[in-house]
Amino acid sequence: MSIFTNPFFANAIVGKSRNLLKICLFGSVLFVFSCVKKEDEPAKVIYTPKTPAVNSEKKSISKKSQWADLPVQFDGCSYLMFPIGDITKNESGHDVSPSITETNFTMSNATHNELTGAFSNLAFQHKDSMSYHLLSAKPLYIQTVSLIETLVQKKKMTGLIYTLSDVDTNQDGTLSATDIHNLYWSSTSGKNFQKLTPELEELIDWKWMASTGYLYFRTVKDTNKNGTFDPEDQAHYYRVNMLLGDVHAEEFNPIGN
């Protein structure tokens, strides 16, 4: 009797074949999921300049027009703020701005002493004046504006804290929330606009301690240069004495060493 006609050997061969097939399928699934994971985690920082791709296809013509939201005034502040952003209209005539839909022309949302949204600049106007000035001369992607204030040892301080992106770090041609987030501050008049986070460090979070007049924030630096921010990278801790005339971030280490 041949081993191929023997039921025992035939079942053994079939069983091994099935096990081999399962192993192959399992390996294929792992490979696919690993590829998907990499695609789901695009680089937030690209360190080498990209070479523009040559595209012979006709690109759609788009037109941008700037809009401003109605003014916002935080409690106790003498200045009004007008969020400014772009509406992009393509050939079909539909609004394609990431922050504005066809039926919604509002790019910001104001809550108690906080402004959120997606806008590129702010225009400031004193409540007793008819003149305006811009926060920045360069384009930004502003996501939050928060009022901070305190009275410590008879020293009063008020200011604005911004979370925003200021450089197209992933080089996709668009300044957006997919780029590195930074922390800025300015006076309530929009003057003395200053960056607090170091270059190429991603802002994690920040906290205002009104009882001491200190602003605390954390960042992460892409130490392994893989273009993304992950637990293998290095965290940095900073504090800023907002009561001083010369505002600057001081690094410290609450963990020690």
C-alpha distance (Angstrom), angle and dihedral (degrees) to the residues before:
residue distance angle dihedral
M1 . . .
S2 3.85 . .
I3 3.78 120.0 .
F4 3.80 87.2 -121.1
T5 3.82 91.0 58.5
N6 3.80 94.0 41.3
P7 3.84 106.5 98.2
F8 3.82 93.0 -145.3
F9 3.81 95.1 53.8
A10 3.78 92.4 38.6
N11 3.82 91.7 54.6
A12 3.81 90.5 46.4
I13 3.79 91.7 52.2
V14 3.81 91.7 47.0
G15 3.81 90.8 47.9
K16 3.80 92.6 51.0
S17 3.79 90.3 47.2
R18 3.79 90.8 52.5
N19 3.80 92.2 48.4
L20 3.80 90.5 49.3
L21 3.79 90.0 49.3
K22 3.83 90.9 50.7
I23 3.79 91.1 50.4
C24 3.80 91.2 50.2
L25 3.80 92.1 47.8
F26 3.82 92.0 47.2
G27 3.79 90.8 50.3
S28 3.79 90.9 49.3
V29 3.81 91.3 51.2
L30 3.81 91.6 50.2
F31 3.80 90.2 49.7
V32 3.81 92.1 50.1
F33 3.81 93.0 47.9
S34 3.79 91.6 48.4
C35 3.78 89.7 53.0
V36 3.80 91.7 47.6
K37 3.80 91.1 49.9
K38 3.79 91.2 53.1
E39 3.79 90.8 49.1
D40 3.83 90.7 48.9
E41 3.81 91.0 55.3
P42 3.82 105.5 58.3
A43 3.77 118.2 -174.1
K44 3.79 114.3 -92.1
V45 3.79 92.1 -164.8
I46 3.81 127.4 40.3
Y47 3.80 112.4 -170.8
T48 3.82 99.5 -169.4
P49 3.81 119.8 64.4
K50 3.78 113.7 -108.2
T51 3.79 121.0 -122.0
P52 3.80 109.1 -128.0
A53 3.79 110.9 -113.3
V54 3.80 117.4 -122.6
N55 3.79 109.4 -122.0
S56 3.78 118.5 -175.1
E57 3.81 92.7 -173.2
K58 3.78 117.8 103.5
K59 3.79 110.5 -103.0
S60 3.78 121.5 -140.2
I61 3.78 114.1 -103.3
S62 3.80 113.9 -118.8
K63 3.77 130.8 -171.5
K64 3.79 125.5 -157.4
S65 3.76 126.3 -154.4
Q66 3.78 126.1 -176.4
W67 3.77 120.7 -125.2
A68 3.79 133.2 -176.1
D69 3.78 128.9 -148.7
L70 3.78 121.2 -132.7
P71 3.82 113.7 -84.1
V72 3.79 126.0 -78.6
Q73 3.80 123.8 -155.2
F74 3.80 121.7 -168.0
D75 3.80 120.7 -144.5
G76 3.79 113.5 -78.1
C77 3.83 93.9 4.2
S78 3.80 123.6 126.2
Y79 3.80 94.8 -153.5
L80 3.79 132.2 80.7
M81 3.81 119.5 -144.5
F82 3.81 125.0 -147.4
P83 3.84 113.6 -164.6
I84 3.82 110.0 -140.2
G85 3.81 126.6 -158.6
D86 3.79 145.1 149.9
I87 3.77 131.5 -97.6
T88 3.79 112.4 -157.7
K89 3.80 117.6 -155.0
N90 3.81 118.8 -165.9
E91 3.82 130.6 -159.4
S92 3.78 93.2 -81.3
G93 3.79 90.9 56.5
H94 3.81 96.6 -116.8
D95 3.79 123.9 134.8
V96 3.80 109.4 -113.1
S97 3.79 101.8 173.9
P98 3.84 111.7 135.0
S99 3.79 90.3 -130.9
I100 3.82 102.0 36.9
T101 3.80 128.0 57.7
E102 3.80 129.4 -161.9
T103 3.79 92.4 -92.4
N104 3.82 100.4 30.3
F105 3.79 118.7 67.3
T106 3.80 94.8 172.5
M107 3.80 115.7 108.4
S108 3.81 98.6 179.1
N109 3.77 141.9 43.5
A110 3.80 123.5 -150.0
T111 3.79 122.8 -151.2
H112 3.81 129.9 164.0
N113 3.82 104.0 -36.6
E114 3.81 92.3 -30.4
L115 3.78 133.1 98.3
T116 3.81 120.8 -161.5
G117 3.79 134.8 178.1
A118 3.80 138.0 77.7
F119 3.79 116.8 -66.0
S120 3.79 136.9 141.6
N121 3.81 103.6 -135.7
L122 3.80 147.0 -6.1
A123 3.78 129.6 -125.7
F124 3.81 115.0 -150.0
Q125 3.80 125.0 -153.4
H126 3.81 127.1 179.6
K127 3.79 110.3 -126.7
D128 3.82 90.9 -122.6
S129 3.81 95.5 46.0
M130 3.80 138.3 68.7
S131 3.82 95.9 -149.5
Y132 3.81 126.6 97.4
H133 3.78 137.5 -157.2
L134 3.80 131.1 -169.6
L135 3.79 125.6 -118.7
S136 3.82 94.0 -134.3
A137 3.79 138.6 10.3
K138 3.81 92.3 -145.0
P139 3.82 128.0 65.2
L140 3.79 117.1 -94.6
Y141 3.78 138.3 178.6
I142 3.82 103.3 -131.7
Q143 3.79 118.6 -169.7
T144 3.81 105.1 167.9
V145 3.80 138.5 17.3
S146 3.82 117.1 -171.9
L147 3.79 132.5 -176.3
I148 3.81 117.4 -131.1
E149 3.80 123.6 -172.4
T150 3.78 138.5 164.7
L151 3.79 145.0 162.7
V152 3.81 112.1 -144.7
Q153 3.81 122.7 167.7
K154 3.81 90.5 -15.2
K155 3.81 90.1 -53.5
K156 3.79 112.9 124.4
M157 3.79 121.1 -159.1
T158 3.79 131.8 178.5
G159 3.78 126.9 172.9
L160 3.78 146.9 145.0
I161 3.80 125.3 -106.1
Y162 3.82 119.5 -156.4
T163 3.79 132.5 -164.9
L164 3.79 109.5 -160.6
S165 3.79 148.7 134.6
D166 3.80 116.9 -112.7
V167 3.84 104.2 172.4
D168 3.82 132.3 46.4
T169 3.81 91.3 -121.4
N170 3.82 96.1 168.1
Q171 3.83 90.7 49.3
D172 3.79 96.1 -133.8
G173 3.79 91.6 136.8
T174 3.81 94.5 -107.6
L175 3.78 132.3 89.5
S176 3.80 103.8 -135.4
A177 3.80 147.3 130.1
T178 3.82 89.0 -71.7
D179 3.81 89.4 71.9
I180 3.81 126.2 80.8
H181 3.82 114.2 -66.9
N182 3.80 118.7 -130.7
L183 3.80 137.7 -169.7
Y184 3.82 120.0 -127.7
W185 3.77 134.9 170.6
S186 3.81 137.0 -162.6
S187 3.78 139.6 169.1
T188 3.81 116.7 -87.1
S189 3.81 87.1 -99.2
G190 3.81 91.1 61.0
K191 3.81 92.3 -110.6
N192 3.84 127.0 125.9
F193 3.81 90.7 35.7
Q194 3.81 104.0 -172.2
K195 3.80 138.0 174.0
L196 3.82 116.2 -126.5
T197 3.81 103.3 179.9
P198 3.83 119.0 77.7
E199 3.80 119.1 -112.7
L200 3.83 117.2 -78.7
E201 3.81 93.7 8.9
E202 3.80 116.8 124.3
L203 3.80 116.0 -132.6
I204 3.82 111.5 -124.2
D205 3.80 100.7 -179.9
W206 3.79 143.4 -44.7
K207 3.81 137.6 -144.5
W208 3.77 132.8 -161.4
M209 3.83 117.3 -143.0
A210 3.80 104.6 -162.0
S211 3.82 92.2 -179.2
T212 3.82 91.8 65.5
G213 3.81 103.4 22.6
Y214 3.81 91.5 -121.0
L215 3.79 126.8 133.4
Y216 3.82 115.0 -152.2
F217 3.80 127.1 -165.1
R218 3.80 141.0 166.1
T219 3.79 130.5 -143.1
V220 3.79 137.2 -179.5
K221 3.79 125.0 -140.4
D222 3.81 124.1 -150.4
T223 3.80 93.7 -122.8
N224 3.82 95.1 164.5
K225 3.83 90.8 50.6
N226 3.80 94.9 -133.6
G227 3.79 92.6 134.0
T228 3.81 96.1 -113.0
F229 3.80 134.5 83.5
D230 3.80 114.3 -119.4
P231 3.84 140.7 149.0
E232 3.81 89.9 -84.0
D233 3.81 89.9 67.0
Q234 3.79 126.3 84.9
A235 3.81 124.2 -96.0
H236 3.81 121.5 -143.8
Y237 3.81 128.5 -160.5
Y238 3.81 124.7 -152.9
R239 3.79 139.1 179.6
V240 3.79 130.3 -166.9
N241 3.80 125.8 -159.0
M242 3.79 99.1 -141.0
L243 3.82 91.7 -172.4
L244 3.79 91.9 69.7
G245 3.78 121.5 91.1
D246 3.81 91.3 -132.3
V247 3.79 104.1 58.5
H248 3.80 113.4 -159.0
A249 3.81 136.7 146.5
E250 3.80 119.0 -106.8
E251 3.80 118.2 -159.3
F252 3.80 118.8 -134.7
N253 3.80 136.7 167.7
P254 3.82 118.0 -133.8
I255 3.81 90.3 -178.6
G256 3.79 93.6 59.5
N257 3.80 132.2 -134.3
